[in-house]
Amino acid sequence: MRLQIEHMTKFEYDMPITEAYTEVRMRPLNDSSQRCQSFELVTAPDLNEFRYTDRFGNDVRFFDLISPHQALILTAISEVYTPASYFLPQPDLSPLDLHDYLMASPLVPLGPALHAFGQSHKIVSARGEIDVRATALALMTATNHVLKYKSGLTDVSTKADQALALGGGVCQDFTHVMLAACRSIGISSRYVSGYLYVELNNRQPNDPDPDLATHAWVDVYLPNEGWISLDPTHNCEQGERHIRLAVGRDYTDVPPTRGVYKGNSKEQMKVRVRVFK
């Protein structure tokens, strides 16, 4: 599916600040399944941007604004072709990937409750080995059933064990709980941030607000094969409505914007995302 995205973020300050440093992860990923046809980042005021590729393969743009200001507007404009289904071949993982995608991370602790949740949905093959694909699908469905989608119950700092105890949250929480369950029983998995195309006349349960169409889901590694991608919020595999933006251990690795500023002002951030054909 050919989709276009406009992602606008506005930072406002009640008093002028003297300096701001900002990183942006808004360019959709390119891989063997998804293709980013075009990308443009527009800043107001107009700034010189720099770029690098982070440890997880995500495109990062960054810039400084050193003159006094009370507002900064970032608009990312993309065109993407998405696949009907997703699979990324990768015969093996590096030692660093094995560590990062199996161990606890800042928002994905591996406590007793999460281990018990993962263990209770573990599926073993006739040879006595864990069936990774079947277990991952079972955990996707179980996460969808044990959590209720509810905005305002959690925030971006909520950890997986807290979301499980609360019994609800948003897509980030569904993703963190499933990641913790997978990792706790030895399944390598990673966080996917992105967008979800929402048809206004055909909205599905748990779809995001059409003006804030950011989304999150889970990549699961099948040993000796590659990555499959599962959406526990909607209890489905990644499809053509999903747009991949960045991957990492958890949300802390992939926020669309991250930065610091110098000054005693209070910051207010406004975000608007539009995804359309």
URVENRA-V863839 format. One record per residue. N is the residue number from 0. RES is the residue in one letter. PSI is psi as a letter, one per 30 degrees, with the letter a starting at -180 (NA if undefined). OMEGA is omega in whole degrees, 0 to 359 (none if undefined). BURIAL is 1 if it has 24 or more other ideal C-beta (glycine too) atoms within 12 Angstrom, else 0. Layout:
# URVENRA-V863839
n = (N:N)
res = (RES:RES)
psi = (PSI:PSI)
omega = (OMEGA:OMEGA)
burial = (BURIAL:BURIAL)
This chain:
# URVENRA-V863839
n = (0:1:2:3:4:5:6:7:8:9:10:11:12:13:14:15:16:17:18:19:20:21:22:23:24:25:26:27:28:29:30:31:32:33:34:35:36:37:38:39:40:41:42:43:44:45:46:47:48:49:50:51:52:53:54:55:56:57:58:59:60:61:62:63:64:65:66:67:68:69:70:71:72:73:74:75:76:77:78:79:80:81:82:83:84:85:86:87:88:89:90:91:92:93:94:95:96:97:98:99:100:101:102:103:104:105:106:107:108:109:110:111:112:113:114:115:116:117:118:119:120:121:122:123:124:125:126:127:128:129:130:131:132:133:134:135:136:137:138:139:140:141:142:143:144:145:146:147:148:149:150:151:152:153:154:155:156:157:158:159:160:161:162:163:164:165:166:167:168:169:170:171:172:173:174:175:176:177:178:179:180:181:182:183:184:185:186:187:188:189:190:191:192:193:194:195:196:197:198:199:200:201:202:203:204:205:206:207:208:209:210:211:212:213:214:215:216:217:218:219:220:221:222:223:224:225:226:227:228:229:230:231:232:233:234:235:236:237:238:239:240:241:242:243:244:245:246:247:248:249:250:251:252:253:254:255:256:257:258:259:260:261:262:263:264:265:266:267:268:269:270:271:272:273:274:275:276)
res = (M:R:L:Q:I:E:H:M:T:K:F:E:Y:D:M:P:I:T:E:A:Y:T:E:V:R:M:R:P:L:N:D:S:S:Q:R:C:Q:S:F:E:L:V:T:A:P:D:L:N:E:F:R:Y:T:D:R:F:G:N:D:V:R:F:F:D:L:I:S:P:H:Q:A:L:I:L:T:A:I:S:E:V:Y:T:P:A:S:Y:F:L:P:Q:P:D:L:S:P:L:D:L:H:D:Y:L:M:A:S:P:L:V:P:L:G:P:A:L:H:A:F:G:Q:S:H:K:I:V:S:A:R:G:E:I:D:V:R:A:T:A:L:A:L:M:T:A:T:N:H:V:L:K:Y:K:S:G:L:T:D:V:S:T:K:A:D:Q:A:L:A:L:G:G:G:V:C:Q:D:F:T:H:V:M:L:A:A:C:R:S:I:G:I:S:S:R:Y:V:S:G:Y:L:Y:V:E:L:N:N:R:Q:P:N:D:P:D:P:D:L:A:T:H:A:W:V:D:V:Y:L:P:N:E:G:W:I:S:L:D:P:T:H:N:C:E:Q:G:E:R:H:I:R:L:A:V:G:R:D:Y:T:D:V:P:P:T:R:G:V:Y:K:G:N:S:K:E:Q:M:K:V:R:V:R:V:F:K)
psi = (k:k:k:k:k:j:j:k:k:k:k:k:k:f:l:k:l:f:k:k:k:k:k:k:i:f:k:k:l:k:a:f:e:k:k:j:e:l:k:k:j:k:k:j:l:k:l:k:l:l:l:l:k:l:f:g:g:k:k:k:k:l:l:k:j:f:l:k:l:g:k:k:k:k:j:k:k:l:k:k:k:k:l:e:l:k:k:j:k:j:e:l:k:l:e:e:e:e:e:e:g:f:l:l:l:e:g:i:l:i:l:e:e:e:e:e:e:e:e:f:g:k:k:k:l:f:g:g:l:k:j:e:e:e:e:e:e:e:e:e:e:e:e:e:e:f:k:k:j:j:k:f:e:l:a:f:f:k:l:e:e:e:e:e:e:f:g:a:a:a:e:e:e:e:e:e:e:e:e:e:e:e:e:f:g:g:j:k:l:l:k:k:k:a:l:k:k:j:k:e:g:h:k:l:k:g:k:l:k:f:g:i:g:l:l:k:a:k:k:k:k:j:k:g:d:a:k:l:k:k:j:f:e:f:h:l:l:k:a:f:f:k:j:k:e:l:l:a:e:a:e:f:f:g:k:e:k:k:l:l:l:k:l:g:l:k:k:k:k:k:k:k:k:k:k:l:NA)
omega = (176:182:175:183:169:184:182:175:180:175:178:183:183:174:180:172:189:181:176:174:186:170:183:172:184:178:179:182:170:173:185:180:183:179:174:185:180:179:176:175:181:179:174:4:182:185:172:180:176:183:171:175:186:184:184:179:181:175:181:173:180:182:175:168:189:178:179:180:178:179:174:182:177:178:178:182:186:169:188:170:184:180:177:175:188:169:180:181:174:187:180:178:176:176:179:177:178:179:187:186:174:185:173:177:188:182:180:175:182:182:184:183:180:176:179:178:179:183:183:180:179:180:183:181:179:180:179:179:178:174:190:182:182:179:179:178:178:179:175:180:181:178:179:182:186:179:174:180:182:177:176:180:182:174:187:180:182:181:185:181:178:179:179:179:179:180:180:180:180:187:178:181:175:182:181:179:180:177:181:179:179:185:183:179:171:178:178:183:182:181:174:172:180:180:176:177:182:175:187:182:181:181:180:175:179:174:177:173:181:178:178:193:174:185:177:178:193:166:178:182:174:184:178:181:183:187:165:187:188:183:182:179:181:180:180:173:177:180:186:177:183:177:183:183:183:177:179:180:177:185:184:179:193:181:180:177:177:180:177:176:181:179:181:183:171:183:173:181:176:182:172:180:174:175:185:178:none)
burial = (0:0:1:1:1:1:1:1:1:0:1:0:1:0:0:0:1:0:0:1:0:1:1:1:1:1:1:1:1:1:1:0:1:1:0:1:0:0:1:0:1:1:1:0:0:0:1:0:1:0:0:0:0:1:0:1:1:1:1:1:1:1:1:0:1:0:0:0:1:1:1:1:1:1:1:1:1:1:1:1:1:1:1:0:0:1:1:1:0:1:0:0:1:0:0:0:1:0:0:1:1:1:1:1:1:1:1:1:1:1:0:0:1:1:1:0:1:1:1:0:1:1:1:0:0:0:0:0:0:1:0:1:1:0:1:1:1:1:1:1:1:1:1:1:0:1:1:0:1:0:0:0:0:1:0:1:0:1:1:1:1:1:1:1:0:1:0:1:1:1:1:1:1:1:1:1:1:1:1:1:1:1:1:1:1:1:1:1:1:1:1:1:1:1:1:1:1:1:0:0:0:0:0:0:0:1:1:1:0:0:0:1:1:1:1:1:1:1:1:1:1:1:1:0:0:1:1:1:1:1:1:1:1:1:1:1:1:1:1:1:1:1:1:1:1:1:1:1:1:1:1:0:1:1:1:1:1:1:1:0:1:0:0:0:0:0:1:0:1:0:1:0:1:1:1:1:0)
